Amino acid sequence: MANGNIGTNGVAIFELVYGTGPDFAGLDLANPTTLLLSTIMMLHHMGLHDYSNSIQTACFDTI
């Protein structure tokens, strides 16, 4: 799950929230979707809407 924490002073951290997935190690089963969604949230927060929209469109078109 993608997650963002934004403080009242505007300082923010965006991260992935789930386990480490040791059962999937070495199986080429990693799914970077939540990393991309966290990146979209971060770029939007930074005011880089063109970039966040481009990545979001690419993600949703792919899914």
N, C-alpha and C positions, 0 to 999 in steps of 0.2 A: 504494500500500500504506500502511495506517495503521501508525504506529510510535510507541512510547513508550520513553523512556529514564528510568529511575528510579535516582537515586543512593542510596548507603547512608545519606545524611542525610535522605532523603525528598524532596529537591528533584527535580522531574520536568519533562520537556519532552515534549510530544506533537506530532507533525507528520505531514505527508504526505511519502512518499518516492517520488518519480518525477520525470521531466523536466518541463520547462516547457510542452511541447506546442505549439510555435509553429505546427505544421502545422494545428492546430485553431482557431487564433485567428480570430474573426469568423464562425465557422460554427455557432454555437449548439450545440456538441456537448459542452460541459463536463458532467462527471459528478461531482456533489458527494458521492458515497457515501463515499469515503475520508476526506473532511473530517468527515463525520458519524461515521464509525467512530473517528476520532481523538478527537473530542469525547466520544463514549461512554466511551472509555478514560480520558480526563482526568476526567470527572465521577465515574466509578467510583473512581478513585484519590483524589479529593477527598472520598469518602464520600457523595456525592449519588446514591445508588443508585436512588431513585425516578425522578429525572430521566434517568439513564443507561438505566434499564430502559424508560422510556417511549419514548425516542428509538430504542433498539434494536428494540423491538417494531414501531414504525412503519416503520423501515427494512426489517426482514425481512418484514413483511406486504406492503410495497410491491414488494419484489423477488419 
